[in-house]
Amino acid sequence: MKYIYKAVSREGLGLFIVASLCTTARAETINDSHRVADLPSDPTALYIGNGGTGSLTIKQNESVVSGQDPAFDTGSVLGYGRGDKGTLTIDGGTWYDSVTTSNDPSGRGTTAVGGGGDGTLDIKNGGEAYAMFINIGQNNGSNGVVNVDGADSHLFVNADQSSGITVGTNGTGALNISNAGKVTSTSASYVGDSHGASGTVNVSGNDSNWTITDGPLHVGRHGSGVMNITSGGTVNSAGGGIATEDGSVGHALVSGTGSTWDIGSNRTLTIGYTSKDSNIASSTGTLTVADGGRVVAGKAINVAGDASTIYIGAKDGEPAAAPGILETAKVNLLNDTTALVFNHSDTSGNYLFSPIVTGQGSVTNLNGTTVLTGANIYTGGTTISGGTLQLGDGSTAGSLVGDITNNSAFVINNPAETTLGGVISGTGTLTQQGAGTTALQSANSYTGETVVNAGTLRTDIVDSIASSKAVNINGGVFDLNGNNQWVNRLGGTGGEVQLNGATLTANNATAADDSSYDGDIIDGTAKGSLTKAGDGSLTLTGKTAWTGDTHIDGGELVLDGTNGGAQLVSNIIGKDNTTLSLQNGANLTGWIDPTDVNIDKTSSWNMTADSLTGDVNLAGTIRYAAPSTLPMTSGHTLTVNNWNGQDGTLQMNTVLGDDTSVTDKLVVNGNTSGNTFMQINNAGGGGASTVEGIRVVEVNGQSDGTFTKSGRIVAGAYDYSLVKKGSDWFLTSLDTTEPPTPPDIIVPPEPPVGPVDPEDPETPPTPEPNPEPDNQGKPTVRPESASYTANLAAANTMFVTRLHDRLGETQYTDALTGKKKVTSLWLRQVGGHNRWKDSSGQISTQSNRYVVQLGGDLAQWSNDGLQRWHLGAMAGYGNNRSNSHSNITGYHSEGSVDGYSAGLYATWYENDETHQGTYLDSWAQYGWFNNHVKGQNIQGESYKSSGVTASLELGYTHKLGEFIGSQGSTNEWFIQPQAQAIWMGVKADDQRESNGTRVSGGGDGNIQTRLGVRTYLKGHSKIDDGKNRIFQPFVEANWIHNTNDFGTRMDGASVYQSGARNIGEIKTGVEGQLNPHLNLWGNVGVQVGDKGYSDSSAMVGVKYSF
């Protein structure tokens, strides 16, 4: 190793190696590697720049050793005195000062870079410097700089006392570590050590490092210290602080990916100093962590002193930077001037700040989105000047205590309950984002928006967010928790408002503040209320499920059912010049007092009690509440100012009876316009004849509007009409059609003037025309009454038979045995059409029927061989379809009945051989039926009927003569008078219609009698000889009488079939035997009664004998 220790003049060219020794020393050039043997025994030191400017360069493979005498406490000095400048450049070489070449202390000297003047130590290109202590800027007025640059460039300070490296001891010092340069020291180090001193440390670049193995690093001890760790540089110290003693100022910056200040995982970083003595100044320290830089102080960071601050990102007033990381358990803000400030550019929501912040200091967010995930308990307040401050990341909770000044955005994204006990002020927004619950416990004054996206925002005090300019609920729950709340511009796309016994006052101050809320408003655990305030409009489209009163103190409340919501059950208490609007399927159930009301065509109001409104515009439906008991004992009244019908529907309840009937009512104190449809529900009335009518609409102003009956208004047997009389509208059961106008009376012309003739007799006056009788002034009968009647009449008559309906020819001779057999099976089918009018003359009915019956003889016997008895059984199916039409109202009704019958018949012939003489026929059968009645525009009805019908028929057959036809045929002529009595006992079940009308049948037990005569020819042609073929054409005439008229009783009013009491009948047909086994017959008949009664029928039958 080569030692260079050489004194030369300060003048000369090129690089100078200058050592100014004690005056007793002598200079000598040494060319080999060993200690300088010629040094005097006096203390020695190496001074570069002592009394001038000097420099020393130690090249690669060169080394210098100085300050080896342990008896002296001074080491080398660069820039010894004021004005001196000394530079030592270690350019790949090695320098040992006050240490051995093994880096062991060999003296007590301190290396001074800038002793009293300007000193510079440059270590580069893998150079190394070893020292025991090093002061950079040692004395007042000095200026020292140490540069460690490049990979393998290294400064070692192996101190055995309390301090290793001091940057700015009493003067100004700087330590620059760059480009993977390294500094290693063993003891505490200081930057800005003494009062008035100033020190700066810059550690920059990947792998650039300063490691203090056994001591802390203080940036600003008594003086001013600055440390910048950037671009991947690192500093490791066993503890540390910034501005840690009285009157000091310290600033540390850790910025850039990989940049780290690590003081230990179980150590505390102290920032600032608070003096307990008022005569001693406190200190101010700042720590800035940016662009991914890290500060590791695992136990805590204590912030004290005067306005000491931790900055995440950038300092206040500087452009925001990307945030850095504090790896510590706690940040203790120890007095009310300390602060934690976030001024960063990360808006992703991914920047999490997990340390717990405690103490009396404050937290400020200037820019960026900061997510606090610690259980913070600092009390100095929170300020959000910009960006977003968020509590919790959705899975880990963060918390705050104290007041919050929010002029930007405050978000709560906690998974569990969060309590905010301080006052929130400012102009920023408050957003509930997490799944947890946030409890607001103060009367906050912030004016920004309140947003609920998830979880629950709960108010634990009255009017907690009254100053917030808007409340938007897009998800989650806004829980009033029983505390009345004033909110401005309620809006949002979903979520839920839970009143829980409170009143929500929604204020829309002006038309510019109109808002719409698509979420739900519900009672929760207790009945709540809503008040609409302000001149603007509030639209609610979600579930409106509060059950307390709704107040409209100003503007317009719109219930909009677009999303299937707005189904409100609440009473509306309004004020003048306010409006309630129902639209898009909205529904209100409750009473109103008072407000203007608009109801579109898809919406409705169920009015539960008397109501008073302003103007009403009705395109939808207003329903008066159904009565709790029938008949209704008192009605409800809707009183309005002006009424504008827009083809809407008014549904009322009326006890349909006479003029005194109880009814719901509409009272219009102003004017009416447009058209309104009215549906009247019968509230237990049985129908009655009216005179004036039942007043349902009372108009006290201009009555230009029309009210049109919608659907049927029926009670008992009557149809009611809606008519206008004067300004009012009435329900009447009377026929309101105008009578026909009589023709003009023709006045005979005056005879011409001429000679006086004898006077003719006076011409009688032309009689006034006699118009057709009409129903003017009579009750209007429902067509359904005729349908019930038609069903009952058909059930009693469709299976009625006579002997000849099933007779054919009943006897033949067995060809093999010669015995006469009577075993047979017969079938008949009947189709018919019937017309009649009811007893009121208002209803015309037509019906069509079809009947099929099957029967056969079961037994026969004779007592004397001449007469004979037949006993048989029969069964049938039939149906009847009727249509009844009112010539007063035009309404129609359809009836149908179908059923089955089964019975027995018995016949006796006086002369079985010739069938002449007397015969007696009887039958009895039981029938059961299904009945249906469907009136126009009213609900259909179904019911059963059943009963027995029985008949006894007597006849006498007499042969009038016989004759031979032109073709040689033989013909016998017979006459047969007949009499029949039929008891009709089919009854219909009593029925209560869906509208409440009681229905029962009338006319059962009717005895129908028939008197008639039948004449027929029995002919045989020669071409049928030996074929047993016989034909009997006939004509029959009957008079039919019914003791009872079939009819229907509907709530006390009876309507009967007219014209069937006495009926004339003509029937013609033919009966034929094709062979001894087969008989066919058929006929057509017509019946005619009075008052338009008629019936026509056709029948065909077949019988086979065995």
C-alpha angles and dihedrals in degrees: 000000000000121000119203118192110154138156119209137159120279090240127077142081131292126002118354126208102200130185121171108196136187113292090252093055124094130215123240139168115234119194102182137061114268142084115300102263096191097062112123119248089250119099111284134204140173114240122183109191106012111163092354143007122314140163139192126198121196110197129202113296090018124109137184127203120194142158096038099147109102090200092074130063099206127093133182121318128207110202099008106192139019110297092016120123124199129178127187115189118191101195102179092319132104134248126192117192120181090343135086124250085262088061092250119139109261099171142008098252126134120217110228121200100193102011097179099332136031118315131178130190115190118187113184146144093036095314119156133209126191123194140159097219130358130198117191108200094007106179135035110286094017125126120203131181129187118189121190108183134172139015115312091014104130141177115200120193112183102184122181094190137058100291134042112174122015116187107198101007097176099332135035120306139174132191115193119187114181146159096021094317115152139212122192123187133168105209140046116302131203136204110200097007108179135037107283094016122122128202135179130191122191119186109179136168137030114307092010104137146175114194123188104189104188108017146048129262117231118195104199108006102173098333134042120301133182128185124183119188108183146157096021099320118145138206123194121190137161094243129327150187146204120226091351103166137051117298096003130136122207134178127183126185122191109181137160138039109303093013107135142173105193117183095168140288093258100037137095127234114214121207117188134354128246115206118215090201115077090212092060118072121236120229134240124221134177133193120195120191115185147155095021095315117151135218114191117199101144099191104042149311113233115202116196140141129065113334094331109174143188113215122200108200106352140349122269110282094024125103112272116263134194111282128256131211133258110201100197138113096230143015108206112198096197101191139023095260095058121095148184110217127191113201104157139132102231108115097162095097090237097106105103123189106196106170115108111247115214140165136053099305131100139247122222130187112200101166141354132034112291119191114202112202100170130098092249120194104172113139104201095093135251127260123195106191096161142349120025132303111200131188112215132353097242096270103043119048128228126193144195137197128195133034123328125210103200118186096154127021132332117186130186112202101163126144093216139034119310124193120206106191099165128082116268112212137165136067101287133107128262115212127188102206110154133078093250132083125265116201118205108205103173138064094256122204104198114132101202125099125288113220128188114191101156143350119024133307107199128190115213095180135046116271095002094162101025093129095051107113094219139007115210119185113190099159141344124040136304102203117196088189092207094307117120112240134198111208129180124222099354108209145138142122103263145328125102141276113213113198097186093190097323135113119243113207110199111197123199100174100191140001087269087063097058110142142178129214118198098184131085131276112200140170097241113187096347139024112280137187139215129216122194111209134178133042095275130087130263118197120197117194101164133073110313098197104153115120103196122093123295117221123199104195095163145358123002134319112203121196107199121187096192092120095040092266133101094087097144125186102190142105116254119223109185141170133227116290094021127120139212114198126189116195144161097021099323119155132199124196113190142055129290130219106193137331138106111275129210118184119180123212095269098047136076146194122216102205110208100180142006109309137195120202141167118234117345125207107188123191094139131043137299113194123194111219116267113250118259093225136026128267093036112240100197134013135217126247128213111201117193138173103225126359124212114183113204095181089287124147129248112198114199137174120230133174092232105221135097130332093288095058120135111249146164112252145203116215117191112193092184131030135316128218139168126023129299126189116220127208115192120200116202108240098198101307121146096206126255142183113278130205109188092005136233110301109227102159123042118189120191096179135038107335102206096133124094128223115205127195111245113203128339124324105203138166127166108328094333138097115210126212131206112232137172119235115179106320095331136078126231140188112230133179092201126102104264098184115123115254116246115273111248117236119260115271111249111226114207113242120254112263114251118263111254143114112347109257126189111285115264119221113272114275108238113242117266106260117240113256115267105226122210112273111262139184097250107151096009125117114268110244122216117240089224089074089064091048091055089047093048091052093051094046092048093048090054098044110031095084096041111126140181128212094259091050088075104015112091107153109320104191136068138152121248106239093214103043102021090228121133114244128198103179107127147154121213137188130191132183125196133191122187146172125209134191130185145141130233126249092263092057090230101101130062119196132195126182140178124207140189126195132181122186131182126192147149144188115270099184144355134192142167131209098203106014092254107068121049141200125212125195121188146159130229140183133185151181126214142167135192129196120195137183122198123194130192113221088198104052100015091232119139136200133201125215132186136181129179130171152131138260137198130185153129133260133197129193133189125197121196090205113024093181099058100014087226124132125034128349131184123200129182138168141173128195140172121225133192125191147186114221133196133184124185119181123197112273094355133094119277123246132213130193144150135251133185143159150125130286123190136182141196118193128185127189143162125211119208128179111227096186148293137248142183118248128224092262093048095265119148120229131189121198120212136182123202123187112200140193127187136178120194125189112209114201106160109131131189122226114255107260135203111203121221088254090058099256114144112224127195132165128244134199099045111139088046116158111212115198128192130195118182150132130237125198124186144166123232107205137181126189124208091236086064094055110136093010100091089227115155133173127194117188113190146182123207133189124191142179111212124195129187120201092203133036115228110239149144132248114210116185092326098319116107128206121186140190111261130212098025099096092090120020133178119212135194120188133176134177148120136263120201142181111210094182136342090280104041131060128178129187140169141173145174125216141185128203124194128189132167128278091039098305114154140154131188127186144173127203137187125187140183132192131188121198122206 
